[in-house]
Structures are given as C-alpha cells and as structure tokens.
Amino acid sequence: MQTFKGVVVSAKTPKTVKVTVEYTYHQPKYKKILQRTTKLLVHNELEGIKVGDKVEIIKSKPFSKLKHFSVVKKI
C-alpha cells in the first residue's frame, strides 16, 4: 500500500480533510531534482484532526469521485 505524510489544509466537511503532500522527482532533461506539492481529499474517521496537523494517509478503496485515501494516524 502507498503511504504518505502530509499537512491538513482544510477540515470543513465532517468526514473529509484536505491534505497537502510534498514529493520530489527527477527531471531527466535538465538533470534536476524538483519538489512539488499536491492536494488530496482524504477520508477521516478520527476525532480531533484540525488544520495544521501532520497526518499519515494510505491509499484505499474509493469513497467518492475524488476521495481515494484515508487517514491512518495523527503524527
């Protein structure tokens, strides 16, 4: 399973949080390592998750059209 660590950006909806995940990749033409961020909608069953918390997320079954990850634990 794919696991990622990110920071909660939005926690407005009851069981959904928006998490930003930073990753690096190698750009072959210019031989550089670049850093990118992506925002993911994540299913949240845990209590007490708020904006600014660091969380660990895991890829899971699709919960809706845009939610394919769920929160494992708060770091």
RODO-2510 file (C-alpha; in nm, 4 decimals, decimal comma):
residues 75
     n   res          X          Y          Z
     1     m     0,0000     0,0000     0,0000
     2     q     0,1081     0,3562    -0,0651
     3     t     0,1502     0,5697     0,2445
     4     f     0,2175     0,9407     0,2513
     5     k     0,2732     1,2066     0,5161
     6     g     0,1185     1,5487     0,4798
     7     v    -0,0295     1,8535     0,6483
     8     v    -0,4024     1,9187     0,6865
     9     v    -0,5043     2,2336     0,4979
    10     s    -0,8824     2,2232     0,5344
    11     a    -1,1163     2,0386     0,7718
    12     k    -1,4534     2,1980     0,6990
    13     t    -1,6571     1,8934     0,5980
    14     p    -1,7490     1,6298     0,8605
    15     k    -1,5563     1,3210     0,7406
    16     t    -1,3234     1,4751     0,4820
    17     v    -0,9965     1,6665     0,5174
    18     k    -0,7773     1,8211     0,2509
    19     v    -0,4100     1,7271     0,2878
    20     t    -0,1076     1,8674     0,1040
    21     v     0,1655     1,6154     0,0266
    22     e     0,5128     1,7207    -0,0864
    23     y     0,7183     1,4941    -0,3101
    24     t     1,0375     1,5155    -0,5119
    25     y     1,1076     1,3795    -0,8563
    26     h     1,3960     1,3734    -1,1014
    27     q     1,3578     1,5809    -1,4175
    28     p     1,5604     1,3918    -1,6791
    29     k     1,6215     1,6570    -1,9457
    30     y     1,7729     1,9220    -1,7185
    31     k     1,9024     1,6727    -1,4589
    32     k     1,7371     1,8465    -1,1660
    33     i     1,5504     1,7253    -0,8620
    34     l     1,2268     1,9194    -0,8292
    35     q     0,9875     1,9476    -0,5383
    36     r     0,6112     1,9528    -0,5945
    37     t     0,3012     1,9576    -0,3778
    38     t    -0,0392     1,8058    -0,4378
    39     k    -0,3665     1,8441    -0,2500
    40     l    -0,5644     1,5290    -0,1787
    41     l    -0,9111     1,4791    -0,0359
    42     v    -0,8837     1,2229     0,2431
    43     h    -1,1488     1,0275     0,4344
    44     n    -1,1226     1,0927     0,8087
    45     e    -1,2746     0,8712     1,0808
    46     l    -1,0500     1,0032     1,3606
    47     e    -1,1608     1,2689     1,6080
    48     g    -0,9625     1,5850     1,6740
    49     i    -0,7974     1,6360     1,3347
    50     k    -0,7696     2,0091     1,2668
    51     v    -0,5901     2,2447     1,0296
    52     g    -0,2115     2,2334     1,0648
    53     d    -0,1888     1,8753     1,1960
    54     k     0,0559     1,6335     1,0359
    55     v    -0,1110     1,3067     0,9353
    56     e    -0,0191     0,9784     0,7736
    57     i    -0,2509     0,8700     0,4917
    58     i    -0,2879     0,5465     0,2989
    59     k    -0,4348     0,4661    -0,0406
    60     s    -0,7634     0,2794    -0,0021
    61     k    -1,0854     0,1987    -0,1789
    62     p    -1,2652     0,4911    -0,3449
    63     f    -1,5006     0,6650    -0,1036
    64     s    -1,6317     0,9057    -0,3676
    65     k    -1,5336     1,0543    -0,7024
    66     l    -1,2328     1,2401    -0,5594
    67     k    -1,1571     1,0608    -0,2275
    68     h    -0,9216     0,7613    -0,2611
    69     f    -0,7172     0,7960     0,0593
    70     s    -0,7899     0,7587     0,4313
    71     v    -0,6194     0,8893     0,7465
    72     v    -0,4208     0,6259     0,9383
    73     k    -0,2909     0,8300     1,2312
    74     k    -0,2052     1,1760     1,3535
    75     i     0,1688     1,2405     1,3847
***
